[in-house]
Amino acid sequence: MTHQIRHSFVGALACLSLLFSACSDSEDNTPSLADVNIFEPAPDDQSETAQIRREFFGLTGCYLLFTDTLRTIVSGQSLDGSATQRTELLDIMAYSMLGFGESTTYRYGYITSPDSQRMAADLVRTYLVPRLGKACPFSFLLLNRITQYDSSLRKDVGVSKLLGLRAYAISLADGEAYTQPDDYFRAMVGDMVRSKVQTLTAEDLDAFYAFSRSYYGEDESHFGLSTSRSADTEMYPFGFFSDVYYYRFPDASYDLRQWLAIVLTYTRDRFLQLYGSQPIMVGKYDALRAIITEDLGYVLD
């Protein structure tokens, strides 16, 4: 079963205006549907799916969804006297941390059987939630697949995740996540970390940049490096692995990307085995790792 979702900037503003509207003293304080937590199962829902969702919240503190339909409410009567309904959907991308996209179309493949839902919940709870640590979202929407139409390829392509402020939509890639779950979710979190770190300001990353700031983009020969050197090990005392700019030190953005790959690949013990004799290299590793784990809240292996 699939469901196509579209989003727009106008829709996002409408949702946000509802979220942040305040009640005045003159307003009716009678409880309404606004008081209902639409991310948790209804109190009278005793289905197996509802039990799975409640258990997941109890173990992780995150709400669990298997559909993007949050609730359906009666909104009035039609001309023939029948009740009309309004469905509220979870618009992941309207709350996206990566910006708005007016023409983006996604298709969701739902996980419908309780047995499959429980397997998916256990998989995410075991392999994804521990890696997210304090960066866990308000809720997870678990899906069999997420696809997006690629106009250049003229076909739908798989998307592993959509990250919003209210929920992360996670694709199990038609079962691929079960084959090698540790690798699947490690790669997913690595993508999350890279995306999040790239949004940080220079001030946020100052502890990392401080080690090599005076060298970025500079001519290496000004610091005693020979243009005829035979190995990149001469760059280690300056906090770099290699150069790409014809014997100029890398710029800050390239340096950050290179170090992100290292921190996401090597445990600290393994890094010390390789570079432990270089104080600046160790300092940069520890600084960037601390930003990822302490400031952003992710858990690295």
Solvent accessible surface area in square Angstrom, and as a share of the most:
residue,aa,sasa,rsa
1,M,161,0.72
2,T,69,0.40
3,H,58,0.26
4,Q,65,0.29
5,I,11,0.06
6,R,157,0.57
7,H,11,0.05
8,S,45,0.29
9,F,86,0.36
10,V,115,0.66
11,G,28,0.27
12,A,0,0.00
13,L,90,0.45
14,A,53,0.41
15,C,41,0.25
16,L,51,0.25
17,S,70,0.45
18,L,140,0.70
19,L,91,0.45
20,F,160,0.67
21,S,79,0.51
22,A,93,0.72
23,C,112,0.67
24,S,61,0.39
25,D,151,0.78
26,S,107,0.69
27,E,80,0.36
28,D,119,0.62
29,N,126,0.64
30,T,91,0.53
31,P,111,0.70
32,S,67,0.43
33,L,87,0.43
34,A,90,0.70
35,D,101,0.52
36,V,81,0.47
37,N,52,0.27
38,I,29,0.15
39,F,13,0.05
40,E,81,0.36
41,P,15,0.09
42,A,53,0.41
43,P,125,0.79
44,D,123,0.64
45,D,50,0.26
46,Q,121,0.54
47,S,52,0.34
48,E,84,0.38
49,T,37,0.21
50,A,1,0.01
51,Q,63,0.28
52,I,3,0.02
53,R,38,0.14
54,R,77,0.28
55,E,83,0.37
56,F,5,0.02
57,F,82,0.34
58,G,65,0.62
59,L,121,0.60
60,T,32,0.18
61,G,51,0.49
62,C,6,0.03
63,Y,31,0.12
64,L,2,0.01
65,L,7,0.03
66,F,12,0.05
67,T,54,0.31
68,D,0,0.00
69,T,54,0.31
70,L,20,0.10
71,R,56,0.20
72,T,67,0.39
73,I,29,0.15
74,V,99,0.57
75,S,68,0.44
76,G,32,0.31
77,Q,142,0.63
78,S,41,0.27
79,L,195,0.97
80,D,119,0.61
81,G,42,0.41
82,S,58,0.38
83,A,65,0.50
84,T,47,0.27
85,Q,128,0.57
86,R,115,0.42
87,T,68,0.40
88,E,42,0.19
89,L,67,0.33
90,L,1,0.01
91,D,29,0.15
92,I,2,0.01
93,M,19,0.08
94,A,2,0.01
95,Y,12,0.05
96,S,15,0.10
97,M,75,0.34
98,L,111,0.55
99,G,36,0.34
100,F,90,0.38
101,G,23,0.22
102,E,126,0.56
103,S,95,0.62
104,T,29,0.17
105,T,22,0.13
106,Y,14,0.06
107,R,103,0.38
108,Y,0,0.00
109,G,0,0.00
110,Y,24,0.09
111,I,14,0.07
112,T,90,0.52
113,S,49,0.32
114,P,49,0.31
115,D,105,0.54
116,S,47,0.30
117,Q,9,0.04
118,R,84,0.31
119,M,109,0.49
120,A,0,0.00
121,A,4,0.03
122,D,58,0.30
123,L,15,0.07
124,V,0,0.00
125,R,82,0.30
126,T,72,0.42
127,Y,68,0.26
128,L,0,0.00
129,V,20,0.12
130,P,72,0.45
131,R,24,0.09
132,L,0,0.00
133,G,29,0.28
134,K,161,0.68
135,A,19,0.15
136,C,35,0.21
137,P,14,0.09
138,F,101,0.42
139,S,0,0.00
140,F,0,0.00
141,L,0,0.00
142,L,0,0.00
143,L,0,0.00
144,N,44,0.22
145,R,76,0.28
146,I,1,0.01
147,T,26,0.15
148,Q,57,0.25
149,Y,118,0.45
150,D,39,0.20
151,S,88,0.57
152,S,99,0.64
153,L,104,0.52
154,R,198,0.72
155,K,115,0.49
156,D,62,0.32
157,V,43,0.25
158,G,67,0.65
159,V,29,0.17
160,S,43,0.27
161,K,37,0.15
162,L,10,0.05
163,L,10,0.05
164,G,2,0.02
165,L,112,0.55
166,R,40,0.14
167,A,1,0.01
168,Y,13,0.05
169,A,0,0.00
170,I,0,0.00
171,S,3,0.02
172,L,4,0.02
173,A,32,0.25
174,D,92,0.48
175,G,28,0.27
176,E,107,0.48
177,A,0,0.00
178,Y,76,0.29
179,T,107,0.62
180,Q,116,0.51
181,P,24,0.15
182,D,55,0.28
183,D,76,0.39
184,Y,36,0.14
185,F,0,0.00
186,R,94,0.34
187,A,59,0.46
188,M,5,0.02
189,V,5,0.03
190,G,8,0.07
191,D,55,0.28
192,M,2,0.01
193,V,0,0.00
194,R,92,0.34
195,S,44,0.28
196,K,72,0.31
197,V,0,0.00
198,Q,93,0.41
199,T,81,0.47
200,L,36,0.18
201,T,79,0.46
202,A,72,0.55
203,E,149,0.67
204,D,68,0.35
205,L,4,0.02
206,D,62,0.32
207,A,60,0.47
208,F,0,0.00
209,Y,25,0.10
210,A,55,0.43
211,F,77,0.32
212,S,0,0.00
213,R,119,0.44
214,S,82,0.53
215,Y,42,0.16
216,Y,38,0.15
217,G,27,0.26
218,E,69,0.31
219,D,40,0.21
220,E,1,0.01
221,S,58,0.37
222,H,138,0.61
223,F,77,0.32
224,G,69,0.67
225,L,16,0.08
226,S,53,0.34
227,T,85,0.49
228,S,96,0.62
229,R,35,0.13
230,S,116,0.75
231,A,46,0.36
232,D,58,0.30
233,T,75,0.44
234,E,68,0.30
235,M,0,0.00
236,Y,41,0.15
237,P,68,0.43
238,F,30,0.13
239,G,0,0.00
240,F,0,0.00
241,F,22,0.09
242,S,26,0.17
243,D,31,0.16
244,V,70,0.40
245,Y,85,0.32
246,Y,201,0.76
247,Y,98,0.37
248,R,109,0.40
249,F,0,0.00
250,P,0,0.00
251,D,55,0.29
252,A,31,0.24
253,S,59,0.38
254,Y,49,0.19
255,D,0,0.00
256,L,7,0.03
257,R,120,0.44
258,Q,38,0.17
259,W,0,0.00
260,L,1,0.00
261,A,49,0.38
262,I,27,0.14
263,V,3,0.02
264,L,35,0.18
265,T,97,0.57
266,Y,64,0.24
267,T,59,0.34
268,R,94,0.34
269,D,104,0.54
270,R,112,0.41
271,F,0,0.00
272,L,59,0.29
273,Q,130,0.58
274,L,77,0.38
275,Y,33,0.13
276,G,39,0.37
277,S,99,0.64
278,Q,43,0.19
279,P,109,0.69
280,I,50,0.25
281,M,0,0.00
282,V,23,0.13
283,G,16,0.16
284,K,0,0.00
285,Y,1,0.00
286,D,47,0.24
287,A,14,0.11
288,L,0,0.00
289,R,48,0.17
290,A,33,0.26
291,I,6,0.03
292,I,0,0.00
293,T,35,0.20
294,E,121,0.54
295,D,101,0.52
296,L,30,0.15
297,G,3,0.03
298,Y,12,0.04
299,V,76,0.44
300,L,26,0.13
301,D,87,0.45
